């Protein structure tokens, strides 16, 4: 069964009849490498910090994204002010959501 993103559960289609084992409804903001490349529009230093946050989170086992943001920015930003962390958090969070969508689909494809 396929249920489109934000669709009414009363309206569904049987995708088994179309021989599509998994139909994943979702979007990416842009290709992952394009998202990271666009970070340079904020300046080289900020792009480096955003990349460091993303890498720290992906390497950290069990750390929250907020903690990773604080860890990377602590040397240059007063991390007691959440508003100074907010845009970093939002930017990396959007990237990570797309990253995990892609990784989930890759894993699902390997299992089929």
Residue pairs with C-beta under 8 A, 6 or more apart in sequence:
1 12
1 13
1 14
1 15
1 16
2 12
2 13
2 14
2 15
2 20
2 23
2 25
3 9
3 12
3 25
4 25
5 25
5 26
5 27
15 23
21 112
22 108
22 112
24 101
24 104
24 105
24 108
26 101
28 98
28 101
28 102
29 35
29 94
29 98
30 38
30 98
32 95
32 98
32 99
32 102
35 94
35 95
35 98
36 50
36 51
36 54
36 95
39 46
39 47
39 50
39 51
39 91
40 47
42 50
49 72
49 73
49 76
49 88
50 88
50 91
50 92
50 95
52 72
53 65
53 68
53 69
53 72
53 73
53 88
53 92
54 92
54 95
54 96
54 99
56 63
56 68
56 71
56 72
57 63
57 65
57 68
57 92
57 96
58 96
58 99
60 67
60 68
63 71
65 89
65 92
65 93
65 96
66 85
66 89
68 92
69 79
69 85
69 88
69 89
69 92
70 79
70 85
73 79
73 84
73 85
73 88
77 84
77 85
78 84
79 85
